[in-house]
């Protein structure tokens, strides 16, 4: 435990001026008692709590270490991989799809014209989305999933809207995803973050290392002269002035390390306990020399091994003391469960979702866990739709307009009215379908919810559902499948 500087001074003064040293200690005690917050006290119980004044934007070296450790977890730790996939699958596993929200009254057009514009906008998106990747590998749904994984693992993601030159593409606008490690550089931006900011703290330019290069950077403006995004920097800003994101697992990296070490120790102990060996002793030196094998390495050092079913002959005077590790102990399950609960707390994942275990839950507790998890997933969906999907949607609609696929009169004058969209993710599923369908129906009938909201909760477009129901009704009439109940 480190002794505070003031107490060390008191210890030096005491032999020569004990009264003055006593007064200094009394003054320090009164000062501690006068603090409004107990957490700010300096006492023997808190002397080892050393802190530093950390900047809003994490340092480059800290970010590199955090990212490398989280990447290692996502390669080797089952809990970390499961948590990453759980969040990514629930947020963007099926991809967010747009529902155009063009309003006729805002544009001074008829409802039929607005409906046709919505259809054109969504048709243009459906044509572009499968070919969104600049490398021609990922669809836009895949890009969303990768973005969430990178934000969890690296704390941030960078997307560059650029252009492709292949003639076969219906639209030339594409997206390039770059690793967060490529943005930065010694002496570039704030604290080496690679981001130049303006007087209000707004990002102006990003310094991006060229692919395959170590020191060759190129500066890319955040927006072009007309305000179109040239770099989409996606991260959660937790502090004012924060320019870079940090991994979601950062607060629990220590817990992951301790849990892995503990699990490894338990596995080794269990393997030792499984090795039931036979040890043979003999009182005759000559007989022993014929029966034992030479278990030494190239340098003559004895090799000590333990394996199932082994037989070992002992030398004269040697004996065996049986080691019974008694593993796993009674504290194994409570310890692992407690650590995982703390991990889930930091990640906003209920324990049941973190470990995919509902075996000890009731319907009420399982539903409560799912609702709590969905609250977090919905917040991330809204973030993804606002920060990534909506800007890209506007870029695609602009190109569709220029190509004549989107008949938006005076597009640039009324761009904000042509581009609103609602982003629908995958459905949640039901714990008890009958109860939850009845609940949805009552919510719509009483005006608490709408058909659009209930369909969106299941990952479906309410207009597509209504149109499909109308087609099915016509078909049933053609086939004379309608009965009195259906007519009613």
Kinemage of the C-alpha trace (Angstrom):
@kinemage 1
@onewidth
@group {chain A} dominant
@subgroup {mainchain}
@vectorlist {calphas} color= white
{ca unk a 1} P 0.000 0.000 0.000
{ca unk a 2} L 1.435 3.386 -0.971
{ca unk a 3} L 1.741 5.945 1.857
{ca unk a 4} L 0.497 9.432 0.869
{ca unk a 5} L 3.155 12.099 0.524
{ca unk a 6} L 1.703 14.171 3.393
{ca unk a 7} L 1.941 11.261 5.826
{ca unk a 8} L 5.546 10.643 4.843
{ca unk a 9} L 6.312 14.316 5.616
{ca unk a 10} L 4.610 13.914 9.017
{ca unk a 11} L 6.773 10.885 9.744
{ca unk a 12} L 9.901 12.935 9.006
{ca unk a 13} L 8.774 15.894 11.153
{ca unk a 14} L 7.560 13.860 14.155
{ca unk a 15} L 10.984 13.062 15.718
{ca unk a 16} L 12.002 16.762 15.651
{ca unk a 17} L 8.669 18.576 16.098
{ca unk a 18} L 6.044 16.140 17.424
{ca unk a 19} L 3.498 18.850 18.242
{ca unk a 20} L 3.604 20.242 14.702
{ca unk a 21} L 3.328 16.759 13.200
{ca unk a 22} L 0.274 16.105 15.406
{ca unk a 23} L -1.358 19.355 14.279
{ca unk a 24} L -0.757 18.422 10.625
{ca unk a 25} L -2.423 15.050 11.132
{ca unk a 26} L -5.397 16.624 12.916
{ca unk a 27} L -5.799 19.148 10.074
{ca unk a 28} L -5.690 16.385 7.491
{ca unk a 29} L -8.305 14.409 9.418
{ca unk a 30} L -10.646 17.444 9.583
{ca unk a 31} L -10.126 18.030 5.861
{ca unk a 32} L -11.182 14.471 5.044
{ca unk a 33} L -14.223 14.735 7.310
{ca unk a 34} L -15.272 17.981 5.607
{ca unk a 35} L -15.522 16.372 2.156
{ca unk a 36} L -19.079 16.142 0.856
{ca unk a 37} L -18.405 12.814 -0.887
{ca unk a 38} L -16.975 9.864 1.023
{ca unk a 39} L -15.592 8.545 -2.255
{ca unk a 40} L -13.172 11.495 -2.404
{ca unk a 41} L -11.598 10.721 0.972
{ca unk a 42} L -7.948 9.792 1.272
{ca unk a 43} L -7.584 7.261 4.053
{ca unk a 44} L -5.797 4.026 4.738
{ca unk a 45} L -8.670 2.171 3.072
{ca unk a 46} L -8.409 4.183 -0.159
{ca unk a 47} L -4.705 4.996 -0.395
{ca unk a 48} L -4.151 2.275 -3.009
{ca unk a 49} L -6.940 3.659 -5.229
{ca unk a 50} L -4.770 5.431 -7.746
{ca unk a 51} L -6.472 7.244 -10.614
{ca unk a 52} L -5.389 9.407 -13.490
{ca unk a 53} L -7.023 12.238 -15.336
{ca unk a 54} L -7.945 10.465 -18.565
{ca unk a 55} L -8.755 12.517 -21.690
{ca unk a 56} L -12.113 12.286 -23.447
{ca unk a 57} L -10.453 10.706 -26.483
{ca unk a 58} L -8.574 7.515 -25.483
{ca unk a 59} L -4.872 7.380 -26.280
{ca unk a 60} L -3.696 5.477 -29.337
{ca unk a 61} L -1.643 2.993 -27.305
{ca unk a 62} L -4.555 2.314 -24.922
{ca unk a 63} L -6.931 1.737 -27.831
{ca unk a 64} L -4.489 -0.631 -29.540
{ca unk a 65} L -4.099 -2.725 -26.389
{ca unk a 66} L -7.840 -2.823 -25.698
{ca unk a 67} L -8.665 -3.844 -29.255
{ca unk a 68} L -6.025 -6.556 -29.395
{ca unk a 69} L -7.244 -8.050 -26.129
{ca unk a 70} L -10.902 -7.991 -27.191
{ca unk a 71} L -9.994 -9.539 -30.552
{ca unk a 72} L -8.142 -12.270 -28.689
{ca unk a 73} L -11.260 -12.900 -26.606
{ca unk a 74} L -13.434 -13.086 -29.709
{ca unk a 75} L -11.054 -15.691 -31.104
{ca unk a 76} L -10.647 -17.840 -27.995
{ca unk a 77} L -13.321 -17.116 -25.384
{ca unk a 78} L -16.729 -18.774 -25.707
{ca unk a 79} L -18.558 -16.203 -23.560
{ca unk a 80} L -17.112 -13.232 -25.477
{ca unk a 81} L -17.938 -14.769 -28.860
{ca unk a 82} L -21.447 -15.613 -27.670
{ca unk a 83} L -22.053 -12.106 -26.331
{ca unk a 84} L -20.819 -10.492 -29.555
{ca unk a 85} L -22.992 -12.723 -31.723
{ca unk a 86} L -26.029 -12.281 -29.467
{ca unk a 87} L -25.902 -8.497 -29.734
{ca unk a 88} L -25.085 -8.455 -33.461
{ca unk a 89} L -27.758 -11.020 -34.353
{ca unk a 90} L -30.492 -9.259 -32.402
{ca unk a 91} L -29.568 -5.806 -33.657
{ca unk a 92} L -28.732 -6.447 -37.302
{ca unk a 93} L -28.813 -10.207 -37.872
{ca unk a 94} L -31.498 -9.958 -40.552
{ca unk a 95} L -30.600 -6.434 -41.575
{ca unk a 96} L -32.618 -3.246 -41.168
{ca unk a 97} L -34.960 -2.561 -44.108
{ca unk a 98} L -36.369 0.850 -45.036
{ca unk a 99} L -40.001 1.846 -45.141
{ca unk a 100} L -40.311 5.130 -47.020
{ca unk a 101} L -42.229 7.765 -45.062
{ca unk a 102} L -42.949 10.313 -47.801
{ca unk a 103} L -45.978 12.417 -46.786
{ca unk a 104} L -48.288 13.772 -49.461
{ca unk a 105} L -49.309 16.849 -47.448
{ca unk a 106} L -45.699 17.950 -46.988
{ca unk a 107} L -45.043 17.871 -50.752
{ca unk a 108} L -48.441 19.109 -51.907
{ca unk a 109} L -49.178 15.970 -53.938
{ca unk a 110} L -51.931 13.364 -53.891
{ca unk a 111} L -51.761 10.264 -51.741
{ca unk a 112} L -51.555 8.081 -54.860
{ca unk a 113} L -48.511 10.051 -56.040
{ca unk a 114} L -46.883 9.733 -52.614
{ca unk a 115} L -47.556 5.982 -52.621
{ca unk a 116} L -45.901 5.647 -56.028
{ca unk a 117} L -42.868 7.614 -54.836
{ca unk a 118} L -42.565 5.360 -51.787
{ca unk a 119} L -42.724 2.316 -54.041
{ca unk a 120} L -40.010 3.732 -56.344
{ca unk a 121} L -37.736 4.590 -53.414
{ca unk a 122} L -37.984 1.127 -51.875
{ca unk a 123} L -37.556 -0.518 -55.304
{ca unk a 124} L -34.346 1.470 -55.895
{ca unk a 125} L -33.035 0.384 -52.509
{ca unk a 126} L -33.887 -3.265 -53.191
{ca unk a 127} L -31.909 -3.017 -56.444
{ca unk a 128} L -28.881 -1.429 -54.749
{ca unk a 129} L -28.650 -3.287 -51.402
{ca unk a 130} L -27.390 -6.692 -52.690
{ca unk a 131} L -24.424 -4.940 -54.371
{ca unk a 132} L -23.592 -2.419 -51.645
{ca unk a 133} L -20.051 -3.612 -50.928
{ca unk a 134} L -17.173 -2.006 -52.824
{ca unk a 135} L -15.385 -5.389 -52.792
{ca unk a 136} L -18.509 -7.097 -54.230
{ca unk a 137} L -18.628 -9.581 -51.345
{ca unk a 138} L -21.177 -8.335 -48.814
{ca unk a 139} L -24.779 -7.266 -49.103
{ca unk a 140} L -25.952 -4.258 -47.123
{ca unk a 141} L -27.421 -6.644 -44.538
{ca unk a 142} L -23.975 -8.230 -44.156
{ca unk a 143} L -22.414 -4.785 -43.839
{ca unk a 144} L -24.756 -3.892 -40.988
{ca unk a 145} L -23.856 -7.087 -39.137
{ca unk a 146} L -20.140 -6.448 -39.614
{ca unk a 147} L -20.488 -2.848 -38.426
{ca unk a 148} L -22.117 -3.937 -35.153
{ca unk a 149} L -19.413 -6.578 -34.619
{ca unk a 150} L -16.682 -3.981 -35.172
{ca unk a 151} L -18.318 -1.475 -32.837
{ca unk a 152} L -18.474 -4.156 -30.133
{ca unk a 153} L -14.925 -5.350 -30.759
{ca unk a 154} L -13.110 -2.113 -31.681
{ca unk a 155} L -15.490 0.459 -30.261
{ca unk a 156} L -15.991 2.081 -33.660
{ca unk a 157} L -16.266 1.493 -37.386
{ca unk a 158} L -15.432 3.591 -40.430
{ca unk a 159} L -17.424 3.456 -43.677
{ca unk a 160} L -16.331 5.295 -46.832
{ca unk a 161} L -19.117 5.969 -49.393
{ca unk a 162} L -17.335 5.753 -52.731
{ca unk a 163} L -17.964 4.831 -56.373
{ca unk a 164} L -17.533 1.619 -58.362
{ca unk a 165} L -16.592 1.574 -62.032
{ca unk a 166} L -18.209 -1.705 -63.179
{ca unk a 167} L -20.691 -1.106 -65.987
{ca unk a 168} L -22.961 -3.965 -64.951
{ca unk a 169} L -23.917 -2.336 -61.637
{ca unk a 170} L -27.393 -0.738 -61.617
{ca unk a 171} L -26.030 1.913 -59.226
{ca unk a 172} L -22.408 2.952 -58.848
{ca unk a 173} L -22.578 4.053 -55.207
{ca unk a 174} L -20.799 1.507 -52.945
{ca unk a 175} L -19.496 1.338 -49.376
{ca unk a 176} L -15.961 0.558 -48.226
{ca unk a 177} L -15.412 -0.581 -44.625
{ca unk a 178} L -11.978 0.066 -43.151
{ca unk a 179} L -10.359 -1.140 -39.931
{ca unk a 180} L -10.229 1.365 -37.101
{ca unk a 181} L -6.468 0.731 -36.841
{ca unk a 182} L -5.950 2.499 -40.169
{ca unk a 183} L -7.205 5.832 -38.795
{ca unk a 184} L -4.611 7.671 -36.722
{ca unk a 185} L -0.940 8.470 -36.928
{ca unk a 186} L 1.670 10.127 -34.732
{ca unk a 187} L 1.056 13.863 -34.618
{ca unk a 188} L -2.143 13.613 -36.683
{ca unk a 189} L -5.381 14.903 -35.204
{ca unk a 190} L -6.347 15.055 -31.528
{ca unk a 191} L -3.932 13.001 -29.384
{ca unk a 192} L -2.852 11.091 -32.462
{ca unk a 193} L -6.454 10.075 -33.162
{ca unk a 194} L -6.100 10.969 -36.838
{ca unk a 195} L -9.122 13.281 -36.675
{ca unk a 196} L -8.853 17.020 -37.278
{ca unk a 197} L -11.586 18.999 -35.541
{ca unk a 198} L -12.993 22.497 -35.881
{ca unk a 199} L -13.556 25.211 -33.328
{ca unk a 200} L -16.772 23.584 -32.066
{ca unk a 201} L -15.140 20.162 -31.796
{ca unk a 202} L -16.747 18.950 -35.040
{ca unk a 203} L -14.724 16.432 -37.091
{ca unk a 204} L -13.390 17.985 -40.292
{ca unk a 205} L -10.903 15.499 -41.728
{ca unk a 206} L -9.787 11.909 -41.138
{ca unk a 207} L -6.248 10.689 -41.735
{ca unk a 208} L -6.453 7.139 -43.092
{ca unk a 209} L -3.459 4.909 -43.697
{ca unk a 210} L -3.366 3.452 -47.179
{ca unk a 211} L -3.976 -0.301 -47.388
{ca unk a 212} L -0.741 -2.262 -47.024
{ca unk a 213} L 1.238 0.815 -45.914
{ca unk a 214} L 2.625 1.668 -42.476
{ca unk a 215} L 3.279 5.404 -42.649
{ca unk a 216} L 1.571 6.632 -45.814
{ca unk a 217} L -1.635 8.464 -44.807
{ca unk a 218} L -4.224 10.280 -46.886
{ca unk a 219} L -6.575 12.947 -45.541
{ca unk a 220} L -10.289 12.548 -46.285
{ca unk a 221} L -12.792 15.306 -45.510
{ca unk a 222} L -15.781 14.275 -43.443
{ca unk a 223} L -18.165 15.907 -45.947
{ca unk a 224} L -17.921 17.234 -49.464
{ca unk a 225} L -18.764 20.807 -50.476
{ca unk a 226} L -22.500 19.976 -50.734
{ca unk a 227} L -22.673 18.279 -47.329
{ca unk a 228} L -22.662 14.664 -48.520
{ca unk a 229} L -20.809 12.349 -46.106
{ca unk a 230} L -17.432 11.139 -47.296
{ca unk a 231} L -16.630 9.326 -44.035
{ca unk a 232} L -19.152 7.696 -41.712
{ca unk a 233} L -17.567 7.350 -38.281
{ca unk a 234} L -19.758 5.074 -36.174
{ca unk a 235} L -19.198 4.919 -32.421
{ca unk a 236} L -20.918 5.615 -29.110
{ca unk a 237} L -19.897 8.968 -27.659
{ca unk a 238} L -20.007 8.768 -23.879
{ca unk a 239} L -18.111 11.974 -23.078
{ca unk a 240} L -18.236 15.471 -24.594
{ca unk a 241} L -15.337 15.923 -26.961
{ca unk a 242} L -14.740 12.183 -27.357
{ca unk a 243} L -13.411 11.617 -30.886
{ca unk a 244} L -12.778 7.854 -30.856
{ca unk a 245} L -14.737 4.907 -29.553
{ca unk a 246} L -13.445 2.125 -27.314
{ca unk a 247} L -14.481 -1.566 -27.179
{ca unk a 248} L -17.691 -2.497 -25.420
{ca unk a 249} L -15.812 -5.191 -23.465
{ca unk a 250} L -13.296 -2.689 -22.044
{ca unk a 251} L -14.830 -2.518 -18.510
{ca unk a 252} L -14.900 -6.322 -18.122
{ca unk a 253} L -11.612 -7.396 -19.709
{ca unk a 254} L -10.236 -8.105 -16.235
{ca unk a 255} L -13.209 -10.321 -15.399
{ca unk a 256} L -12.760 -12.283 -18.616
{ca unk a 257} L -9.077 -12.823 -17.795
{ca unk a 258} L -9.762 -13.973 -14.230
{ca unk a 259} L -12.553 -16.292 -15.380
{ca unk a 260} L -10.369 -17.845 -18.079
{ca unk a 261} L -7.516 -18.410 -15.624
{ca unk a 262} L -9.893 -19.956 -13.102
{ca unk a 263} L -11.480 -22.227 -15.698
{ca unk a 264} L -8.050 -23.332 -16.934
{ca unk a 265} L -6.965 -24.168 -13.379
{ca unk a 266} L -10.123 -26.223 -12.865
{ca unk a 267} L -9.580 -28.109 -16.120
{ca unk a 268} L -5.956 -28.888 -15.260
{ca unk a 269} L -6.988 -30.063 -11.786
{ca unk a 270} L -9.693 -32.281 -13.275
{ca unk a 271} L -7.191 -33.792 -15.714
{ca unk a 272} L -4.785 -34.490 -12.854
{ca unk a 273} L -7.574 -36.174 -10.891
{ca unk a 274} L -8.402 -38.335 -13.919
{ca unk a 275} L -4.847 -39.709 -14.099
{ca unk a 276} L -5.026 -42.848 -11.925
{ca unk a 277} L -1.502 -44.239 -12.120
{ca unk a 278} L 0.205 -47.393 -10.828
{ca unk a 279} L 3.462 -46.937 -8.950
{ca unk a 280} L 5.748 -49.927 -8.364
{ca unk a 281} L 8.367 -49.939 -5.603
{ca unk a 282} L 11.198 -52.459 -5.161
{ca unk a 283} L 13.857 -53.059 -2.512
{ca unk a 284} L 16.412 -54.461 -4.957
{ca unk a 285} L 18.604 -51.957 -6.766
{ca unk a 286} L 19.541 -54.367 -9.534
{ca unk a 287} L 15.954 -55.282 -10.263
{ca unk a 288} L 14.944 -51.594 -10.292
{ca unk a 289} L 17.554 -50.658 -12.872
{ca unk a 290} L 16.084 -53.200 -15.301
{ca unk a 291} L 12.474 -52.160 -14.825
{ca unk a 292} L 12.655 -48.373 -14.948
{ca unk a 293} L 12.910 -46.328 -18.094
{ca unk a 294} L 15.202 -43.363 -18.593
{ca unk a 295} L 12.730 -40.425 -18.426
{ca unk a 296} L 15.160 -37.582 -19.104
{ca unk a 297} L 15.457 -34.910 -21.761
{ca unk a 298} L 18.440 -34.198 -24.040
{ca unk a 299} L 20.185 -32.286 -21.242
{ca unk a 300} L 19.783 -35.064 -18.703
{ca unk a 301} L 16.988 -33.433 -16.719
{ca unk a 302} L 14.288 -35.707 -15.370
{ca unk a 303} L 10.905 -35.369 -17.103
{ca unk a 304} L 7.890 -35.411 -14.797
{ca unk a 305} L 4.688 -36.418 -16.584
{ca unk a 306} L 1.239 -37.498 -15.566
{ca unk a 307} L -1.140 -39.282 -17.908
{ca unk a 308} L -4.143 -41.640 -17.677
{ca unk a 309} L -3.274 -45.297 -17.244
{ca unk a 310} L 0.438 -44.719 -16.641
{ca unk a 311} L 2.771 -47.150 -14.813
{ca unk a 312} L 5.853 -45.774 -13.038
{ca unk a 313} L 8.651 -47.618 -11.214
{ca unk a 314} L 10.114 -45.776 -8.266
{ca unk a 315} L 13.708 -45.645 -7.139
{ca unk a 316} L 15.029 -46.776 -3.782
{ca unk a 317} L 13.728 -44.616 -0.979
{ca unk a 318} L 11.101 -42.959 -3.194
{ca unk a 319} L 7.420 -42.985 -2.298
{ca unk a 320} L 4.188 -41.482 -3.601
{ca unk a 321} L 1.914 -39.072 -1.776
{ca unk a 322} L -1.484 -39.099 -3.453
{ca unk a 323} L -2.770 -35.644 -4.422
{ca unk a 324} L -6.552 -35.301 -4.362
{ca unk a 325} L -7.450 -31.875 -5.856
{ca unk a 326} L -11.181 -32.306 -5.151
{ca unk a 327} L -12.155 -30.268 -8.215
{ca unk a 328} L -14.425 -28.682 -9.067
{ca unk a 329} L -15.263 -27.462 -5.598
{ca unk a 330} L -18.600 -26.343 -4.221
{ca unk a 331} L -17.781 -22.717 -5.050
{ca unk a 332} L -17.263 -23.364 -8.773
{ca unk a 333} L -20.820 -22.771 -10.032
{ca unk a 334} L -21.563 -19.738 -7.797
{ca unk a 335} L -18.271 -18.092 -8.747
{ca unk a 336} L -18.692 -18.591 -12.501
{ca unk a 337} L -22.347 -17.518 -12.353
{ca unk a 338} L -21.472 -14.411 -10.342
{ca unk a 339} L -18.725 -13.356 -12.766
{ca unk a 340} L -21.007 -13.880 -15.758
{ca unk a 341} L -23.732 -11.799 -14.126
{ca unk a 342} L -21.279 -8.917 -13.728
{ca unk a 343} L -20.227 -9.319 -17.378
{ca unk a 344} L -23.859 -9.270 -18.496
{ca unk a 345} L -24.516 -6.211 -16.347
{ca unk a 346} L -21.716 -4.283 -18.061
{ca unk a 347} L -22.895 -5.349 -21.534
{ca unk a 348} L -26.588 -4.715 -20.757
{ca unk a 349} L -27.285 -8.378 -21.475
{ca unk a 350} L -29.456 -10.346 -19.018
{ca unk a 351} L -27.697 -13.445 -17.710
{ca unk a 352} L -30.092 -15.762 -19.561
{ca unk a 353} L -29.272 -14.140 -22.909
{ca unk a 354} L -25.551 -14.014 -22.188
{ca unk a 355} L -25.233 -17.755 -21.509
{ca unk a 356} L -28.248 -18.877 -23.616
{ca unk a 357} L -29.641 -20.739 -20.616
{ca unk a 358} L -33.342 -20.567 -19.758
{ca unk a 359} L -33.452 -23.922 -17.958
{ca unk a 360} L -33.894 -22.326 -14.521
{ca unk a 361} L -36.357 -19.602 -15.481
{ca unk a 362} L -40.114 -19.338 -15.378
{ca unk a 363} L -42.247 -17.780 -18.101
{ca unk a 364} L -42.352 -14.477 -16.223
{ca unk a 365} L -38.601 -14.294 -15.600
{ca unk a 366} L -37.788 -15.373 -19.157
{ca unk a 367} L -40.097 -12.730 -20.577
{ca unk a 368} L -38.617 -10.089 -18.255
{ca unk a 369} L -35.103 -11.021 -19.439
{ca unk a 370} L -36.149 -10.812 -23.094
{ca unk a 371} L -37.869 -7.451 -22.601
{ca unk a 372} L -34.775 -6.052 -20.884
{ca unk a 373} L -32.577 -7.331 -23.679
{ca unk a 374} L -34.872 -5.943 -26.371
{ca unk a 375} L -34.696 -2.504 -24.797
{ca unk a 376} L -30.958 -2.521 -25.423
{ca unk a 377} L -31.288 -4.056 -28.895
{ca unk a 378} L -33.868 -1.480 -29.946
{ca unk a 379} L -31.629 1.352 -28.803
{ca unk a 380} L -28.809 -0.065 -30.964
{ca unk a 381} L -31.165 -0.534 -33.906
{ca unk a 382} L -32.226 3.083 -33.737
{ca unk a 383} L -28.574 4.106 -33.534
{ca unk a 384} L -27.651 1.953 -36.540
{ca unk a 385} L -30.594 3.233 -38.567
{ca unk a 386} L -29.775 6.864 -37.795
{ca unk a 387} L -25.998 6.768 -38.098
{ca unk a 388} L -25.510 4.330 -40.991
{ca unk a 389} L -28.688 3.380 -42.832
{ca unk a 390} L -30.299 6.808 -43.188
{ca unk a 391} L -27.240 8.610 -44.667
{ca unk a 392} L -26.709 5.747 -47.123
{ca unk a 393} L -30.423 5.743 -48.014
{ca unk a 394} L -30.188 9.429 -48.947
{ca unk a 395} L -27.142 8.804 -51.155
{ca unk a 396} L -28.887 5.945 -52.952
{ca unk a 397} L -32.086 7.944 -53.503
{ca unk a 398} L -30.050 10.800 -54.951
{ca unk a 399} L -28.430 8.485 -57.497
{ca unk a 400} L -31.810 6.883 -58.257
{ca unk a 401} L -33.216 10.360 -58.911
{ca unk a 402} L -30.320 11.240 -61.228
{ca unk a 403} L -30.814 7.967 -63.137
{ca unk a 404} L -34.545 8.550 -63.521
{ca unk a 405} L -35.650 5.712 -61.213
{ca unk a 406} L -37.076 8.056 -58.583
{ca unk a 407} L -39.542 10.577 -59.979
{ca unk a 408} L -39.012 13.186 -57.252
{ca unk a 409} L -39.795 16.645 -58.594
{ca unk a 410} L -37.352 19.311 -57.339
{ca unk a 411} L -35.467 16.661 -55.368
{ca unk a 412} L -32.710 18.935 -54.070
{ca unk a 413} L -35.176 21.618 -52.964
{ca unk a 414} L -37.299 19.135 -50.981
{ca unk a 415} L -34.697 16.496 -50.144
{ca unk a 416} L -35.659 16.347 -46.476
{ca unk a 417} L -39.260 15.538 -47.476
{ca unk a 418} L -38.332 12.860 -50.005
{ca unk a 419} L -35.884 10.964 -47.782
{ca unk a 420} L -37.636 10.144 -44.456
{ca unk a 421} L -37.641 6.415 -43.730
{ca unk a 422} L -38.472 4.037 -40.902
{ca unk a 423} L -35.976 1.204 -40.417
{ca unk a 424} L -37.438 -2.195 -39.583
{ca unk a 425} L -35.294 -4.980 -38.115
{ca unk a 426} L -35.865 -8.699 -37.707
{ca unk a 427} L -38.748 -10.018 -35.643
{ca unk a 428} L -38.357 -10.966 -32.003
{ca unk a 429} L -40.486 -14.076 -31.970
{ca unk a 430} L -42.872 -14.987 -29.166
{ca unk a 431} L -42.505 -16.717 -25.837
{ca unk a 432} L -46.207 -17.675 -25.797
{ca unk a 433} L -47.691 -16.960 -29.267
{ca unk a 434} L -51.382 -17.088 -28.301
{ca unk a 435} L -51.068 -14.617 -25.419
{ca unk a 436} L -48.841 -12.237 -27.360
{ca unk a 437} L -51.025 -12.266 -30.502
{ca unk a 438} L -54.040 -11.467 -28.345
{ca unk a 439} L -52.087 -8.687 -26.680
{ca unk a 440} L -51.084 -7.192 -30.052
{ca unk a 441} L -54.657 -7.368 -31.323
{ca unk a 442} L -56.009 -5.606 -28.231
{ca unk a 443} L -53.291 -2.945 -28.485
{ca unk a 444} L -54.290 -2.146 -32.080
{ca unk a 445} L -58.039 -2.210 -31.345
{ca unk a 446} L -57.700 0.108 -28.339
{ca unk a 447} L -55.392 2.536 -30.153
{ca unk a 448} L -52.362 1.880 -27.932
{ca unk a 449} L -50.426 0.564 -30.924
{ca unk a 450} L -50.766 0.422 -34.704
{ca unk a 451} L -50.595 -2.290 -37.327
{ca unk a 452} L -47.333 -0.767 -38.560
{ca unk a 453} L -45.752 -1.013 -35.103
{ca unk a 454} L -46.940 -4.561 -34.485
{ca unk a 455} L -45.716 -5.714 -37.913
{ca unk a 456} L -42.394 -3.950 -37.391
{ca unk a 457} L -41.951 -5.850 -34.106
{ca unk a 458} L -42.048 -9.044 -36.177
{ca unk a 459} L -39.703 -7.660 -38.811
{ca unk a 460} L -42.404 -7.171 -41.448
{ca unk a 461} L -43.667 -4.280 -43.556
{ca unk a 462} L -47.301 -3.541 -42.730
{ca unk a 463} L -48.090 -2.430 -46.304
{ca unk a 464} L -46.708 -5.688 -47.687
{ca unk a 465} L -48.786 -7.597 -45.127
{ca unk a 466} L -51.953 -5.662 -46.035
{ca unk a 467} L -51.375 -6.103 -49.777
{ca unk a 468} L -50.703 -9.814 -49.345
{ca unk a 469} L -53.870 -10.252 -47.282
{ca unk a 470} L -55.876 -8.458 -50.006
{ca unk a 471} L -54.424 -10.739 -52.706
{ca unk a 472} L -55.168 -13.815 -50.627
{ca unk a 473} L -58.750 -12.658 -50.062
{ca unk a 474} L -59.299 -12.212 -53.803
{ca unk a 475} L -57.788 -15.624 -54.493
{ca unk a 476} L -59.978 -17.302 -51.878
{ca unk a 477} L -63.047 -15.783 -53.496
{ca unk a 478} L -61.949 -17.003 -56.911
{ca unk a 479} L -61.528 -20.501 -55.524
{ca unk a 480} L -64.811 -20.212 -53.616
{ca unk a 481} L -63.047 -20.792 -50.300
{ca unk a 482} L -64.798 -17.897 -48.557
{ca unk a 483} L -67.383 -18.931 -45.958
{ca unk a 484} L -69.923 -16.978 -43.992
{ca unk a 485} L -67.424 -16.285 -41.228
{ca unk a 486} L -64.918 -14.846 -43.670
{ca unk a 487} L -67.580 -12.641 -45.300
{ca unk a 488} L -68.551 -11.338 -41.900
